[in-house]
Amino acid sequence: MELRGATALVTGAAHRVGRAIALGLAGAGSNVVLHFHSSADAAGATAQEIRALGVEAATIGGDLGDDPAAVFAACGELGPVRILVNNAALFPDDRLADVSRAAWEQTLAVNLTAPVFLTQAFARALPEGVDGAVVNVTDWRTQRPYPSHFSYTVAKGGLDTFTRAAAEALAPRIRVNAVALGAILPPPGKDSAYLKELAQEIPMRRVGGTDPVVAAVLSLLANDFVTGEILRVDGGAHLR
Ligand SMILES: NC(=O)c1ccc[n+]([C@@H]2O[C@H](COP(=O)([O-])OP(=O)(O)OC[C@H]3O[C@@H](n4cnc5c(N)ncnc54)[C@H](OP(=O)(O)O)[C@@H]3O)[C@@H](O)[C@H]2O)c1
């Protein structure tokens, strides 16, 4: 797929990984719609940075736990969306023993139901004769579940299966792939001691930072013969 001139929607794009993906797409020549939930100012600042790269940017707000199709409907301004990156997620600390029904449903809504119905809205809106691509942002720990992030891990496992099911359902016009991330950025508020400890568990002996994620997303988008793929970007953490 030619990224130059295509319009992309990135969810949760105000900060951190989503912001880096949005800037990476802009660097490749795509126009970008930045979705945010609570971070309107940061999304606006990222949009300014993107415009400075010579492409167009717009911001749209919305709670993906509510009505993902309504969020997608707000993207109109920059022309048909040809790229969807489902990045926004919740990462609550919960266990099977104590998770409440409400908390479970909230995590599933943002991390799994929203990507499903954003993808449905995206596929319905894609003009005839135009091809598109979706990248879901998942987590290699679906293969070795975190005990302490139960609802998150189960939702991301569903996102892995959704990636393959949607790739089959939407071929040949829309390709659907995923990146399964390892330790990319520390959770907000964690210090360098936390990073050092984390690095010991990773064959590559460091956390990734966002550049390898951006490279993986751009490569999955650009390669027209890859669909249903889940590409681990985890410094080899899954090998241990
Ligand atoms: N960071 C890592 O090392 C790592 C590791 C493995 C997997 N991942 C995955 O990579 C992706 C990005 O990670 P991250 O650490 O950058 O994520 P993050 O900072 O925890 O969250 C990303 C965005 O999700 C949005 N969001 C939260 N609740 C929402 C809701 N109800 N409706 C709409 N948007 C909502 C937030 O938007 P607002 O700020 O606008 O509220 C937030 O900026 C996630 O899918 C995560 O699971 C990350």
The ligand as a Gaussian input file, in Angstrom:
#p B3LYP/6-31G(d) Opt

LIG

0 1
 N        3.686000       0.654000      26.618000
 C        4.099000      -0.595000      26.454000
 O        5.249000      -0.954000      26.780000
 C        3.143000      -1.626000      25.867000
 C        3.428000      -3.001000      26.023000
 C        2.563000      -3.928000      25.464000
 C        1.434000      -3.514000      24.766000
 N        1.188000      -2.181000      24.662000
 C       -0.015000      -1.766000      23.921000
 O        0.321000      -0.663000      23.083000
 C       -0.758000       0.263000      23.025000
 C       -0.289000       1.630000      23.471000
 O        0.357000       1.532000      24.720000
 P        0.587000       2.825000      25.638000
 O        1.398000       2.380000      26.803000
 O        1.046000       3.949000      24.786000
 O       -0.935000       3.058000      26.087000
 P       -1.555000       4.033000      27.202000
 O       -0.710000       5.253000      27.307000
 O       -1.794000       3.259000      28.449000
 O       -2.993000       4.318000      26.562000
 C       -3.161000       4.714000      25.208000
 C       -4.362000       5.581000      25.061000
 O       -5.577000       4.844000      25.280000
 C       -6.581000       5.835000      25.381000
 N       -7.785000       5.368000      26.087000
 C       -7.876000       4.879000      27.345000
 N       -9.192000       4.660000      27.676000
 C       -9.920000       5.031000      26.585000
 C      -11.315000       5.066000      26.291000
 N      -12.249000       4.674000      27.185000
 N      -11.707000       5.512000      25.077000
 C      -10.800000       5.906000      24.178000
 N       -9.462000       5.915000      24.391000
 C       -9.031000       5.484000      25.579000
 C       -5.950000       6.998000      26.169000
 O       -6.350000       8.218000      25.542000
 P       -6.376000       9.649000      26.338000
 O       -4.969000       9.857000      26.836000
 O       -6.791000      10.624000      25.306000
 O       -7.370000       9.503000      27.464000
 C       -4.444000       6.730000      26.054000
 O       -3.702000       7.833000      25.574000
 C       -1.862000      -0.322000      23.907000
 O       -2.759000      -1.047000      23.111000
 C       -1.102000      -1.247000      24.835000
 O       -1.910000      -2.305000      25.327000
 C        2.001000      -1.237000      25.195000

